[in-house]
């Protein structure tokens, strides 16, 4: 379980880096959706 949580955190870091370099509104929307989904998964496994 700890490894899964670590992977989620690393995924969030990658998404955040990609958000900074998003070149279109569509790309930004996809990345923000991915971030929200990843945060929800992380929150679910923290409780």
PyMOL Python script that loads the backbone (N, CA, C, O; Angstrom):
from pymol import cmd

cmd.read_pdbstr("""\
ATOM      1  N   UNK A   1       0.833  -1.205   0.000  1.00  0.00           N
ATOM      2  CA  UNK A   1       0.000   0.000   0.000  1.00  0.00           C
ATOM      3  C   UNK A   1       0.872   1.261   0.000  1.00  0.00           C
ATOM      4  O   UNK A   1       0.538   2.254  -0.646  1.00  0.00           O
ATOM      5  N   UNK A   2       1.983   1.211   0.726  1.00  0.00           N
ATOM      6  CA  UNK A   2       2.851   2.389   0.780  1.00  0.00           C
ATOM      7  C   UNK A   2       3.418   2.713  -0.609  1.00  0.00           C
ATOM      8  O   UNK A   2       3.540   3.878  -0.985  1.00  0.00           O
ATOM      9  N   UNK A   3       3.759   1.663  -1.359  1.00  0.00           N
ATOM     10  CA  UNK A   3       4.299   1.888  -2.704  1.00  0.00           C
ATOM     11  C   UNK A   3       3.249   2.547  -3.598  1.00  0.00           C
ATOM     12  O   UNK A   3       3.563   3.437  -4.388  1.00  0.00           O
ATOM     13  N   UNK A   4       2.006   2.101  -3.464  1.00  0.00           N
ATOM     14  CA  UNK A   4       0.923   2.683  -4.254  1.00  0.00           C
ATOM     15  C   UNK A   4       0.774   4.166  -3.938  1.00  0.00           C
ATOM     16  O   UNK A   4       0.622   4.988  -4.841  1.00  0.00           O
ATOM     17  N   UNK A   5       0.819   4.499  -2.664  1.00  0.00           N
ATOM     18  CA  UNK A   5       0.707   5.899  -2.241  1.00  0.00           C
ATOM     19  C   UNK A   5       1.876   6.713  -2.797  1.00  0.00           C
ATOM     20  O   UNK A   5       1.691   7.839  -3.259  1.00  0.00           O
ATOM     21  N   UNK A   6       3.079   6.135  -2.751  1.00  0.00           N
ATOM     22  CA  UNK A   6       4.257   6.809  -3.295  1.00  0.00           C
ATOM     23  C   UNK A   6       4.092   7.065  -4.787  1.00  0.00           C
ATOM     24  O   UNK A   6       4.452   8.133  -5.282  1.00  0.00           O
ATOM     25  N   UNK A   7       3.551   6.090  -5.500  1.00  0.00           N
ATOM     26  CA  UNK A   7       3.332   6.256  -6.934  1.00  0.00           C
ATOM     27  C   UNK A   7       2.315   7.361  -7.216  1.00  0.00           C
ATOM     28  O   UNK A   7       2.475   8.128  -8.165  1.00  0.00           O
ATOM     29  N   UNK A   8       1.276   7.442  -6.395  1.00  0.00           N
ATOM     30  CA  UNK A   8       0.286   8.509  -6.572  1.00  0.00           C
ATOM     31  C   UNK A   8       0.928   9.881  -6.371  1.00  0.00           C
ATOM     32  O   UNK A   8       0.654  10.812  -7.129  1.00  0.00           O
ATOM     33  N   UNK A   9       1.773  10.007  -5.361  1.00  0.00           N
ATOM     34  CA  UNK A   9       2.445  11.278  -5.102  1.00  0.00           C
ATOM     35  C   UNK A   9       3.361  11.640  -6.271  1.00  0.00           C
ATOM     36  O   UNK A   9       3.405  12.797  -6.688  1.00  0.00           O
ATOM     37  N   UNK A  10       4.082  10.670  -6.793  1.00  0.00           N
ATOM     38  CA  UNK A  10       4.959  10.932  -7.940  1.00  0.00           C
ATOM     39  C   UNK A  10       4.134  11.324  -9.171  1.00  0.00           C
ATOM     40  O   UNK A  10       4.542  12.183  -9.952  1.00  0.00           O
ATOM     41  N   UNK A  11       2.995  10.699  -9.331  1.00  0.00           N
ATOM     42  CA  UNK A  11       2.098  11.042 -10.437  1.00  0.00           C
ATOM     43  C   UNK A  11       1.634  12.488 -10.315  1.00  0.00           C
ATOM     44  O   UNK A  11       1.590  13.215 -11.308  1.00  0.00           O
ATOM     45  N   UNK A  12       1.288  12.904  -9.100  1.00  0.00           N
ATOM     46  CA  UNK A  12       0.873  14.292  -8.881  1.00  0.00           C
ATOM     47  C   UNK A  12       1.991  15.270  -9.238  1.00  0.00           C
ATOM     48  O   UNK A  12       1.731  16.316  -9.832  1.00  0.00           O
ATOM     49  N   UNK A  13       3.212  14.943  -8.888  1.00  0.00           N
ATOM     50  CA  UNK A  13       4.346  15.810  -9.217  1.00  0.00           C
ATOM     51  C   UNK A  13       4.499  15.940 -10.728  1.00  0.00           C
ATOM     52  O   UNK A  13       4.745  17.029 -11.248  1.00  0.00           O
ATOM     53  N   UNK A  14       4.351  14.824 -11.420  1.00  0.00           N
ATOM     54  CA  UNK A  14       4.459  14.837 -12.880  1.00  0.00           C
ATOM     55  C   UNK A  14       3.335  15.656 -13.502  1.00  0.00           C
ATOM     56  O   UNK A  14       3.564  16.447 -14.418  1.00  0.00           O
ATOM     57  N   UNK A  15       2.125  15.461 -13.002  1.00  0.00           N
ATOM     58  CA  UNK A  15       0.977  16.224 -13.516  1.00  0.00           C
ATOM     59  C   UNK A  15       1.206  17.718 -13.289  1.00  0.00           C
ATOM     60  O   UNK A  15       0.953  18.524 -14.185  1.00  0.00           O
ATOM     61  N   UNK A  16       1.679  18.094 -12.107  1.00  0.00           N
ATOM     62  CA  UNK A  16       1.922  19.507 -11.812  1.00  0.00           C
ATOM     63  C   UNK A  16       2.963  20.112 -12.762  1.00  0.00           C
ATOM     64  O   UNK A  16       2.813  21.247 -13.216  1.00  0.00           O
ATOM     65  N   UNK A  17       4.008  19.352 -13.053  1.00  0.00           N
ATOM     66  CA  UNK A  17       5.019  19.845 -14.007  1.00  0.00           C
ATOM     67  C   UNK A  17       4.410  20.024 -15.396  1.00  0.00           C
ATOM     68  O   UNK A  17       4.698  20.996 -16.094  1.00  0.00           O
ATOM     69  N   UNK A  18       3.566  19.074 -15.782  1.00  0.00           N
ATOM     70  CA  UNK A  18       2.946  19.165 -17.099  1.00  0.00           C
ATOM     71  C   UNK A  18       1.935  20.306 -17.173  1.00  0.00           C
ATOM     72  O   UNK A  18       1.775  20.925 -18.226  1.00  0.00           O
ATOM     73  N   UNK A  19       1.260  20.585 -16.078  1.00  0.00           N
ATOM     74  CA  UNK A  19       0.311  21.702 -16.048  1.00  0.00           C
ATOM     75  C   UNK A  19       1.042  23.015 -16.333  1.00  0.00           C
ATOM     76  O   UNK A  19       0.515  23.887 -17.025  1.00  0.00           O
ATOM     77  N   UNK A  20       2.231  23.149 -15.809  1.00  0.00           N
ATOM     78  CA  UNK A  20       3.014  24.376 -16.021  1.00  0.00           C
ATOM     79  C   UNK A  20       3.360  24.576 -17.487  1.00  0.00           C
ATOM     80  O   UNK A  20       3.583  25.705 -17.924  1.00  0.00           O
ATOM     81  N   UNK A  21       3.407  23.488 -18.252  1.00  0.00           N
ATOM     82  CA  UNK A  21       3.815  23.579 -19.654  1.00  0.00           C
ATOM     83  C   UNK A  21       2.687  23.271 -20.630  1.00  0.00           C
ATOM     84  O   UNK A  21       2.931  23.070 -21.819  1.00  0.00           O
ATOM     85  N   UNK A  22       1.458  23.235 -20.135  1.00  0.00           N
ATOM     86  CA  UNK A  22       0.316  22.947 -21.013  1.00  0.00           C
ATOM     87  C   UNK A  22       0.215  24.026 -22.092  1.00  0.00           C
ATOM     88  O   UNK A  22       0.321  25.221 -21.815  1.00  0.00           O
ATOM     89  N   UNK A  23       0.009  23.576 -23.312  1.00  0.00           N
ATOM     90  CA  UNK A  23       0.004  24.508 -24.441  1.00  0.00           C
ATOM     91  C   UNK A  23      -1.390  24.812 -24.977  1.00  0.00           C
ATOM     92  O   UNK A  23      -1.535  25.630 -25.886  1.00  0.00           O
ATOM     93  N   UNK A  24      -2.406  24.175 -24.435  1.00  0.00           N
ATOM     94  CA  UNK A  24      -3.765  24.461 -24.886  1.00  0.00           C
ATOM     95  C   UNK A  24      -4.740  24.299 -23.727  1.00  0.00           C
ATOM     96  O   UNK A  24      -4.431  23.665 -22.718  1.00  0.00           O
ATOM     97  N   UNK A  25      -5.906  24.877 -23.890  1.00  0.00           N
ATOM     98  CA  UNK A  25      -6.921  24.745 -22.845  1.00  0.00           C
ATOM     99  C   UNK A  25      -7.362  23.299 -22.701  1.00  0.00           C
ATOM    100  O   UNK A  25      -7.655  22.840 -21.597  1.00  0.00           O
ATOM    101  N   UNK A  26      -7.408  22.581 -23.817  1.00  0.00           N
ATOM    102  CA  UNK A  26      -7.812  21.169 -23.776  1.00  0.00           C
ATOM    103  C   UNK A  26      -6.795  20.344 -22.974  1.00  0.00           C
ATOM    104  O   UNK A  26      -7.173  19.515 -22.147  1.00  0.00           O
ATOM    105  N   UNK A  27      -5.517  20.579 -23.225  1.00  0.00           N
ATOM    106  CA  UNK A  27      -4.477  19.862 -22.483  1.00  0.00           C
ATOM    107  C   UNK A  27      -4.563  20.197 -21.001  1.00  0.00           C
ATOM    108  O   UNK A  27      -4.441  19.310 -20.156  1.00  0.00           O
ATOM    109  N   UNK A  28      -4.771  21.454 -20.685  1.00  0.00           N
ATOM    110  CA  UNK A  28      -4.886  21.871 -19.290  1.00  0.00           C
ATOM    111  C   UNK A  28      -6.091  21.203 -18.625  1.00  0.00           C
ATOM    112  O   UNK A  28      -6.001  20.753 -17.482  1.00  0.00           O
ATOM    113  N   UNK A  29      -7.208  21.139 -19.335  1.00  0.00           N
ATOM    114  CA  UNK A  29      -8.417  20.512 -18.789  1.00  0.00           C
ATOM    115  C   UNK A  29      -8.174  19.025 -18.500  1.00  0.00           C
ATOM    116  O   UNK A  29      -8.593  18.514 -17.461  1.00  0.00           O
ATOM    117  N   UNK A  30      -7.505  18.347 -19.412  1.00  0.00           N
ATOM    118  CA  UNK A  30      -7.206  16.925 -19.217  1.00  0.00           C
ATOM    119  C   UNK A  30      -6.294  16.738 -18.005  1.00  0.00           C
ATOM    120  O   UNK A  30      -6.516  15.845 -17.186  1.00  0.00           O
ATOM    121  N   UNK A  31      -5.273  17.578 -17.896  1.00  0.00           N
ATOM    122  CA  UNK A  31      -4.334  17.472 -16.777  1.00  0.00           C
ATOM    123  C   UNK A  31      -5.009  17.782 -15.444  1.00  0.00           C
ATOM    124  O   UNK A  31      -4.748  17.112 -14.445  1.00  0.00           O
ATOM    125  N   UNK A  32      -5.865  18.782 -15.427  1.00  0.00           N
ATOM    126  CA  UNK A  32      -6.567  19.113 -14.181  1.00  0.00           C
ATOM    127  C   UNK A  32      -7.513  17.989 -13.769  1.00  0.00           C
ATOM    128  O   UNK A  32      -7.666  17.702 -12.582  1.00  0.00           O
ATOM    129  N   UNK A  33      -8.139  17.363 -14.744  1.00  0.00           N
ATOM    130  CA  UNK A  33      -9.007  16.219 -14.458  1.00  0.00           C
ATOM    131  C   UNK A  33      -8.179  15.061 -13.898  1.00  0.00           C
ATOM    132  O   UNK A  33      -8.588  14.397 -12.946  1.00  0.00           O
ATOM    133  N   UNK A  34      -7.023  14.831 -14.495  1.00  0.00           N
ATOM    134  CA  UNK A  34      -6.137  13.773 -14.007  1.00  0.00           C
ATOM    135  C   UNK A  34      -5.669  14.070 -12.582  1.00  0.00           C
ATOM    136  O   UNK A  34      -5.573  13.168 -11.750  1.00  0.00           O
ATOM    137  N   UNK A  35      -5.381  15.331 -12.315  1.00  0.00           N
ATOM    138  CA  UNK A  35      -4.947  15.715 -10.965  1.00  0.00           C
ATOM    139  C   UNK A  35      -6.069  15.482  -9.953  1.00  0.00           C
ATOM    140  O   UNK A  35      -5.830  14.953  -8.868  1.00  0.00           O
ATOM    141  N   UNK A  36      -7.272  15.870 -10.304  1.00  0.00           N
ATOM    142  CA  UNK A  36      -8.409  15.682  -9.401  1.00  0.00           C
ATOM    143  C   UNK A  36      -8.636  14.195  -9.127  1.00  0.00           C
ATOM    144  O   UNK A  36      -8.898  13.808  -7.988  1.00  0.00           O
ATOM    145  N   UNK A  37      -8.539  13.371 -10.149  1.00  0.00           N
ATOM    146  CA  UNK A  37      -8.724  11.934  -9.990  1.00  0.00           C
ATOM    147  C   UNK A  37      -7.632  11.331  -9.107  1.00  0.00           C
ATOM    148  O   UNK A  37      -7.907  10.493  -8.248  1.00  0.00           O
ATOM    149  N   UNK A  38      -6.400  11.763  -9.326  1.00  0.00           N
ATOM    150  CA  UNK A  38      -5.275  11.255  -8.546  1.00  0.00           C
ATOM    151  C   UNK A  38      -5.385  11.696  -7.091  1.00  0.00           C
ATOM    152  O   UNK A  38      -5.118  10.912  -6.180  1.00  0.00           O
ATOM    153  N   UNK A  39      -5.777  12.946  -6.872  1.00  0.00           N
ATOM    154  CA  UNK A  39      -5.961  13.425  -5.496  1.00  0.00           C
ATOM    155  C   UNK A  39      -7.074  12.654  -4.784  1.00  0.00           C
ATOM    156  O   UNK A  39      -6.962  12.351  -3.596  1.00  0.00           O
ATOM    157  N   UNK A  40      -8.141  12.339  -5.509  1.00  0.00           N
ATOM    158  CA  UNK A  40      -9.241  11.571  -4.920  1.00  0.00           C
ATOM    159  C   UNK A  40      -8.774  10.172  -4.529  1.00  0.00           C
ATOM    160  O   UNK A  40      -9.141   9.662  -3.471  1.00  0.00           O
ATOM    161  N   UNK A  41      -7.969   9.560  -5.382  1.00  0.00           N
ATOM    162  CA  UNK A  41      -7.444   8.226  -5.073  1.00  0.00           C
ATOM    163  C   UNK A  41      -6.524   8.287  -3.862  1.00  0.00           C
ATOM    164  O   UNK A  41      -6.587   7.426  -2.985  1.00  0.00           O
ATOM    165  N   UNK A  42      -5.683   9.289  -3.815  1.00  0.00           N
ATOM    166  CA  UNK A  42      -4.761   9.444  -2.686  1.00  0.00           C
ATOM    167  C   UNK A  42      -5.538   9.644  -1.385  1.00  0.00           C
ATOM    168  O   UNK A  42      -5.205   9.054  -0.357  1.00  0.00           O
ATOM    169  N   UNK A  43      -6.560  10.467  -1.438  1.00  0.00           N
ATOM    170  CA  UNK A  43      -7.372  10.729  -0.249  1.00  0.00           C
ATOM    171  C   UNK A  43      -8.083   9.453   0.206  1.00  0.00           C
ATOM    172  O   UNK A  43      -8.195   9.193   1.405  1.00  0.00           O
ATOM    173  N   UNK A  44      -8.559   8.668  -0.745  1.00  0.00           N
ATOM    174  CA  UNK A  44      -9.263   7.424  -0.413  1.00  0.00           C
ATOM    175  C   UNK A  44      -8.345   6.454   0.326  1.00  0.00           C
ATOM    176  O   UNK A  44      -8.767   5.796   1.277  1.00  0.00           O
ATOM    177  N   UNK A  45      -7.096   6.369  -0.111  1.00  0.00           N
ATOM    178  CA  UNK A  45      -6.179   5.410   0.494  1.00  0.00           C
ATOM    179  C   UNK A  45      -5.483   5.940   1.741  1.00  0.00           C
ATOM    180  O   UNK A  45      -4.801   5.183   2.432  1.00  0.00           O
ATOM    181  N   UNK A  46      -5.642   7.212   2.036  1.00  0.00           N
ATOM    182  CA  UNK A  46      -5.075   7.759   3.274  1.00  0.00           C
ATOM    183  C   UNK A  46      -5.989   7.493   4.461  1.00  0.00           C
ATOM    184  O   UNK A  46      -5.549   7.538   5.610  1.00  0.00           O
ATOM    185  N   UNK A  47      -7.256   7.218   4.186  1.00  0.00           N
ATOM    186  CA  UNK A  47      -8.219   7.029   5.285  1.00  0.00           C
ATOM    187  C   UNK A  47      -8.520   5.585   5.527  1.00  0.00           C
ATOM    188  O   UNK A  47      -9.308   5.260   6.415  1.00  0.00           O
TER     189      UNK A  47
END
""", "prot")
cmd.dss("prot")
cmd.show_as("cartoon", "prot")
cmd.util.cbc("prot")
cmd.orient("prot")
